Amino acid sequence: MRKNIVFLMQGDALALQENALALQGDALALQEDALALQGDALASQEDALALQGIAKFNLRQINKMLY
């Protein structure tokens, strides 16, 4: 009887370890997605800064024409 309980507990422990490994895999995939999104955000920020620079240049050109 005790041996059966020990085997059942070992089976439960192995199942929990398997679940933990699966969750770690999911967490790593989410981290990868988060890093990709951060990269996209940085690229968008870079684009926004470039557009801001173009807008400032255009504004200076317009001001030169007006004054």
C-alpha positions in Angstrom: 0.0 0.0 0.0 2.7 2.5 0.9 4.6 1.7 -2.3 1.5 2.5 -4.3 1.2 5.9 -2.6 4.9 6.6 -3.2 4.5 5.8 -6.8 1.4 7.9 -7.1 3.2 10.8 -5.5 6.2 10.4 -7.8 3.9 10.4 -10.8 2.2 13.6 -9.5 5.6 15.2 -9.0 6.7 14.3 -12.5 3.5 15.7 -13.9 4.1 19.0 -12.0 7.6 19.2 -13.3 6.3 18.7 -16.9 3.8 21.4 -16.4 6.4 23.7 -15.0 8.6 23.1 -18.0 5.7 23.8 -20.3 5.0 27.1 -18.5 8.7 28.1 -18.7 8.5 27.4 -22.5 5.4 29.7 -22.7 7.2 32.3 -20.6 10.2 32.3 -23.0 7.9 32.6 -26.0 6.2 35.6 -24.4 9.5 37.2 -23.6 10.5 36.7 -27.3 7.2 38.4 -28.4 7.8 41.2 -25.9 11.3 41.8 -27.3 10.0 41.9 -30.8 7.3 44.4 -29.8 10.0 46.5 -28.1 12.0 46.5 -31.4 8.9 47.5 -33.3 8.3 50.3 -30.8 11.8 51.6 -31.1 11.6 51.5 -34.9 8.4 53.5 -34.7 10.0 56.0 -32.4 12.9 56.4 -34.8 10.4 57.0 -37.7 8.6 59.6 -35.6 11.8 61.4 -34.8 12.8 61.4 -38.5 9.3 62.8 -39.4 9.7 65.5 -36.7 13.0 66.5 -38.2 11.5 66.7 -41.7 8.6 68.8 -40.3 11.0 71.2 -38.6 13.1 71.6 -41.8 9.9 72.2 -43.8 8.8 74.8 -41.3 12.1 76.6 -41.6 11.8 76.6 -45.4 8.3 78.0 -45.3 9.4 80.7 -42.8 12.2 81.7 -45.2 9.8 82.1 -48.0 7.3 84.1 -46.0 9.8 86.5 -44.4 
